[in-house]
Amino acid sequence: MSRVHDALRKAAQSPGGAAPERAEVELSGGPAAPIVTGGVVATEDRFSLAEALEHAEEVRYDPSPDGLLIDPNRPQDAPTEEFRSLRTRLNHMQTLQPIRTVVITSASPAEGKSFAAMNLALTQAQLSGKRVLIADFDFRRPIIHNLMQIDRSPGITDFLLGKVTLDKIVRRMAGTNLWVMPAGEAVMNPLELLNLKDVRSLLDQLPSFFDWVILDTPPLLFAADANLLATMCHGTILVVRIGTTTIDAITRAMQSLCENNVLGIVVNGARRGELYSKYTYYHSYYTPREERTGEGDGDAPAEGSKE
């Protein structure tokens, strides 16, 4: 099987960057055999990655108002600045080493991993010429489809089960550089599905088209999914929440990772006053007084992010 993966990698490096619809390799002791993808033998009607993205459905960009996502029309908001800072650091790291696929996870539930993953994807997609994919690999409690107000299925699980072709699980947000892969229908065996060779094959091909592939995954201490996916991706970002995540939980989460590819930690849940304090002086020169009234006065938690 190693020769199968070698053939796929060579195909992905061919001019155009797209994997072929059908690949054949010479196996010892027998004739060439077709690659099996998504539980279905690859045939002429199976889309390659480039064709899938060309045929991807374009949907209206209409994020949930309750999702606490950054607003591109309010670029001076402190949370937006924090994600820009994270984006800048990641883009700099990308110039030093080949990083394109990133797992976003946390130690425990309710620490803001999906919030961080979605906002990082949105921030990256704001850069001209950057193509960004947010993929919901949290098959246990998916939320990306709710944040973007799109259908959960068909999605990744449907493709891995061989029910749909690749083009059916990708949506492009109209007017943006952002593509979304929702989780798909609920499955009883998420980890077994992630162990399919098709998952690694898909993750190996995606960087040939996208500048950034961001995976939202389950918490490390509650499932082995993120640990497995981290071995297939270039880097991992751990999200922790102020006042919730303990040092012990962070330590155990880091120790659970098989690969030493942690890019950094994002601290979530800073109070609004803490976020705004360092921007007030700078933005006061450019923001009308009536828009500044009351900013940073409250103590309500802001779903902000600091690296």
N, C-alpha and C positions, 0 to 999 in steps of 0.2 A: 504493500500500500504506500510505502514511502515514495515509490516511483510515480504513483498517481499524483501525490501532492507536489512532487518535483515538476511534473508536467503542468499542473495548474499554476504553479508559481512562474514557470517560464512563459506560459501563455499570458499571465497578467503583466509580464514585463515587455510584451511585444508592443510594436508601434500601435498607438491608439489607446493602450492601457486597458482594453476590455477583454474579459475572459471569453473564450469561444462558447458557442451554444452547445457544442458537442466535442468532447476531447477523447482521444483514444491513445492508449499507451501499450507498449509491448510488454506483456507479463511473461515471466519465465515459465516454460513448460506449456504454453498455450497461445492462442491467437490474441490479437488486440481485443480489449473489452471496453464497453461504454462506461462512462462515469455515472454513478447513481447519485442523484441530487434530490434532496427533499423527499426521499422515499419513492421517487418515481424516476425511471431510467430517462436520462436526458435525450430528448428528441428535437426535431426541427422546430416544434412549437414552444419549446422552453426558451425563455428570454435570457440573453446574456445581461450582464449588469448594465452596460451602456444602453442596450435596447429597453431594458426595464425602466430606466430613468427617463428615457425619451418618451415612453408611453405612460409614465406615472400620472396619476390623476392630479390635477391642480385644484386645490380647494381654497376657499376664502380664508384669509388670515383674520381670525376672530377669536383671540385668546380669551379665556374665562376672566371676567372682571374680579372673581374671587380668588384667582390664582396667585396674587401678589407678584406678578411678573413685571419686569422693568418696562417702562414706557418710553419708546424711542422719541416721543414728542416732548419728553421731559429729561433731556440729557444731563441736566445739572443736579438731579436727585442723587443723594448720597449713595443709595444702594447701586445705582447705575455706575457711579464712579468706582465702586469697589469691584464690580464685575469687570469693568474696563481694566482695572489694575491687574486682576487675575488673568484676563485675556492677554495683556501685554507680556506678563511673565511667561505664560505658556507659549506664546508665539516666539519669544526669544529662545526658550528651550528648544523649540522646534528647529531653529536655525543651527543648533549645536548637535542635535541627535535626531534620528528619524522617529518622531512622535506624531502619530495621526489618530490612533484609536485609544480612547481614554475611558476607563471605568470610573463612574462616580458611585460611591457607596458610603455607608456609615457603619458604626458599630451596632447600633440598635435602631428600632423604628422611631419615627417622629422626630428626627434630628435635622430634616430639611434637605435630604439628598436629592429628591426630585426637583425641589425648588432651585437648588444650586445647579443641577444638570440642565434644566430648561433655560434658566437665565444665562448660563454660560453659552449655551447654543445660540440663543438670541443675540447675545453680545458679539459672538464671533461672526454671525451671519450679517451683522451690520457693516462689516468691512467689505469694501468693494472688491469683487473678484473672488471672494472666499465662498466655497461651497461647503455647507455644514449639514450633517445628518444627526438627528437625535433619535436614538433607537431605544425603545422600552423593553429591556430584557428582564424586567421584574414581572415574571409571569404569575407571581403569587398575589401581588397587590398592585397592579399597574395603575398609573394615574396620568401619564403623559397625554393620553387621548382626551381625558377630561380637561386638562389644562389648555389644550388646543381646540377643544370642542369639536372633535372628529370621532368617527366610529372606531370602536376598539378592534373590530374584525371586519374584513380580513387583515391579519397581521402576521407577525413573525412565526407564531406557533402554527398557523394555518399553512404557511410555506414549508416549515420543517416537517409537517405531517403529510406533505405532498398534495394538499387540497387545492392550492392555487399557485400560479406562477409568480415570479419575483415582482413583476410590474404591478401586480394587484395589491401589494402590501406597502408600497411607497406612495406618500402624498407630498406634493410640493405646495408650500404655503405661497399663495399668489402674491406677487410683488416683492418677494424676498429671495434670499439665497439659502433658505432653510427647507430641508426635507425632513419628513417624519415617518418613522416606522413604528406603528402601534404594536402592542403586545400580541394581539390576536385572541382567539377564543381561549377560555379557561381549560387547563389540562390538569390531569391528576398526578403527572410525573414530570414536573419542570426540570429537575436535575438530570433525569435520564434523557430528556429531549436535548438539553444543552450538551450532553456528551456525544451527540451525533457528529460525525465528521463534517457534515454540511455546515455546522456552526462555524468551525474554524475556516472552512473554505470560504464562507461568506465574509467573515471578518478579514480574511487575507485579501479579498478582492475589493472591498469597499474603499480602501485608501487610494486605489487607482483612479477614482473619480472625485472623492471628497477630500478637502483640505483637513477637515476635522470630523471624526466620527465619535460621538459622545454617547455612552451607554449608561442608562439608568438601571441599577441592579439592586437586588435585595440586600438588607443589612448583613454584615459579615458574621455576627454572632448568632444569627437566627436561621441561616441557611448557607450551604456551601456554594451557591450559585455564583456569587460575586468572586469568590476565590478561584473557581474554575475559569470564569471569563477573564480574570486578571492575567492568567497564564497565556491567554490568546491575544492580549492587547499590549500596546506599547507602554502604558502607564496607568496608574491608579491614583485617584484623589479621594481622600477620606474627609467626610463632612462630620463635624462635631457641633454640638449645641451648648452654648453657655448656660450653666446652671442645670444641665441635664446629663451630659456625657461625663462619666467619671474617668479618672486617670487609669483605673484598672481596666475599664472597658476599652479605652484606646490602646492600652498595652496588649490586651488579649486579641483585639482586632488586628493590630499590626503583626502579631506573632502568627496569626492564622493564615496570613498570605503566603502562598507558596513561592511567589516570585518577589525579589527585592526591587520592585519597580514603582514604589510610591513616589509620586511627584511632589506631593505636599498635602497640607491639611487646610481645609476651609472652615473657619469658625463662623457659625451661624447664630442668629438670635441676639445680636447686639441691640441695645436700646437705641431708639431713634436719636436721642440727645447725643449719645456717644458718636454716632455716625456723622451727624451734622456739624459737630463742634469744629472739626478740622477743615470744613468747607465754607463755613459762614463768612470768614474774613475775605476769602478769595471771591466768592460769588456775590458778595454784597456790592461789588463795584459794577456788576453786570445785570443784576436782577432788580426790577422796580420794587420800591418800598412796599407797595400794597401786596406784592406776591411773597414778601419776606415775612409778613406779619404772622407771628405764632409759630414759625418754623423752629423745631427743636425744643419746644416748651414742654411737650408731653413726655411721660415716662412709659407709655405703651410700647411693648416690644416691636421692633421693626424687623421684618424678615430680611435683614441685611446680611452681607457676607464679607468677611475679612479674611485675607490669607494669612 
